[in-house]
């Protein structure tokens, strides 16, 4: 994707108008649009703090609440988070191996 020089016409059709700041998603947002809820860092921080608090509550509940388990390893503290983490690591490693197997050259679909 090429960017226009600073004196080129913009999407709004104004010659010489000030360009919006170039950020990771600057091209997606209309500069005249009001900020949305997740555009404010304070709201994102609140959401993350709420998720951290929820995780802490769940860890405490895991220590307090009796679970009806079928296997002896389910009694291990944080068994399910560890099980999930190991499962995701295996999934990522399998995906990397599968990528090597099915990957094609960059110009594979080019018509010559």
Secondary structure, DSSP 8 states (H G I E B T S, - for coil): -----TTS--TT--TT-------TTTTTS-TTS---GGGSHHHHHHHHHHHHHHHHHHHHHHHHS----SSGGGGSTTHHHHHHHHHHHHHHHHHHHHHHHH---TTTT---
